[in-house]
Amino acid sequence: MWNPFKKKDPKPSLEDVERPPVPRKPRTPKVTLSPKDLATKNGEPYINVVSIELDPEDPTTGSFEFEWNDIFVARLIKAGYKGKTDADIVDQWYHTICSNVLNDMFEQEMADPSKRAAFERKRDLGDGRSEFR
């Protein structure tokens, strides 16, 4: 039978004993490499468009901001690009890319007879002059 006046056993139970904290290994922060750093670590060239800025008044005017690694520039130099700075070399590469895109578009349009006709429209202006539309 339960007696509320009975003294408690002076011997502490396991639940009453304070345990020392378990020593934990210090956490090492996980280092995440950026795509550029990862490519550089792997010995790969890297180029990325960081931002594109357009003039709100004239959306045909704007600029691109690139990010690249030294391996990308070294490959461009090996391919024959030259410049005083890395930015000059990357700028030459970008102009080459743009020119290639325009040339491809022109060739595709010229291959389509319906679009080629637009380039071949000729109007005689007289005096040996002609206008092409």
C-alpha positions in Angstrom: 0.0 0.0 0.0 1.2 3.5 -0.8 2.2 5.6 2.2 2.6 9.4 1.6 4.6 9.8 4.8 7.2 7.2 4.0 10.7 8.7 3.3 12.2 8.4 -0.1 15.1 6.2 -0.6 18.2 8.4 -0.4 19.9 6.5 -3.2 19.3 8.4 -6.5 17.9 6.6 -9.5 19.7 6.7 -12.9 17.2 9.3 -14.1 18.2 11.7 -11.3 22.0 11.4 -12.0 23.3 14.3 -14.2 25.2 12.9 -17.1 28.2 14.8 -18.5 27.6 16.1 -22.0 28.8 13.8 -24.8 31.7 15.4 -26.6 30.8 16.1 -30.3 33.0 16.6 -33.3 33.2 20.2 -34.3 31.3 20.8 -37.5 33.4 21.7 -40.5 31.5 24.0 -42.8 30.8 22.4 -46.2 32.5 24.4 -48.8 30.5 24.8 -52.0 32.5 25.8 -55.0 31.0 28.3 -57.5 30.6 26.9 -61.1 33.6 29.0 -62.2 35.8 27.6 -59.3 34.6 24.1 -60.0 35.5 24.4 -63.7 38.9 25.8 -62.8 39.5 23.1 -60.3 38.6 20.5 -63.0 40.9 22.2 -65.5 38.0 23.2 -67.8 37.3 26.5 -69.5 34.5 28.6 -68.1 32.4 31.5 -69.6 29.1 32.7 -68.3 26.8 35.7 -68.9 26.5 37.4 -65.6 24.1 40.1 -66.7 22.4 41.7 -69.7 21.6 45.4 -69.6 19.2 46.9 -72.0 18.3 50.6 -72.6 14.7 50.9 -71.6 14.2 53.6 -74.3 15.9 51.5 -77.0 15.9 47.8 -76.3 18.2 47.2 -79.4 21.0 48.9 -77.4 22.6 47.1 -74.4 25.6 45.2 -73.1 26.6 41.9 -71.7 28.7 41.2 -68.6 30.8 38.0 -68.8 32.6 36.0 -66.2 35.4 33.7 -67.3 38.4 31.8 -65.9 42.0 31.8 -67.0 41.7 28.5 -68.8 39.1 29.9 -71.1 41.3 32.9 -72.0 44.3 30.5 -72.5 42.2 28.5 -75.0 41.3 31.6 -76.9 44.9 32.7 -77.1 45.8 29.2 -78.3 43.1 29.6 -81.0 44.7 32.8 -82.2 43.0 35.6 -80.3 45.2 38.5 -79.2 44.8 41.5 -76.9 46.4 43.6 -74.3 44.0 42.3 -71.6 41.9 39.3 -71.0 38.8 41.4 -71.5 40.1 42.4 -75.0 40.5 38.8 -75.9 37.1 37.8 -74.6 35.6 40.8 -76.5 37.2 39.6 -79.8 35.7 36.1 -79.1 32.3 37.6 -78.5 32.4 39.6 -81.7 33.3 36.5 -83.6 30.4 34.6 -82.1 28.0 37.5 -83.0 29.4 37.6 -86.6 28.9 33.8 -87.0 25.3 34.0 -85.8 24.6 36.8 -88.3 26.3 34.9 -91.1 24.3 31.8 -90.3 21.1 33.7 -90.3 21.9 35.3 -93.6 22.8 32.0 -95.2 19.5 30.5 -94.0 17.5 33.4 -95.4 19.3 33.2 -98.7 18.6 29.5 -98.9 14.9 30.2 -98.6 13.7 31.3 -102.1 10.8 33.3 -100.6 13.1 35.3 -98.4 15.9 35.6 -101.1 13.4 37.3 -103.4 13.2 40.2 -100.9 17.0 40.8 -101.3 16.7 40.6 -105.1 14.1 43.3 -105.5 15.5 45.9 -107.8 14.1 49.2 -108.8 15.5 51.2 -111.6 16.1 54.8 -110.5 17.3 56.0 -113.8 20.7 57.5 -114.8 22.2 54.0 -114.4 21.2 53.9 -110.7 19.2 51.1 -109.1 17.7 50.6 -105.7 17.7 47.2 -104.0 15.2 46.3 -101.3 
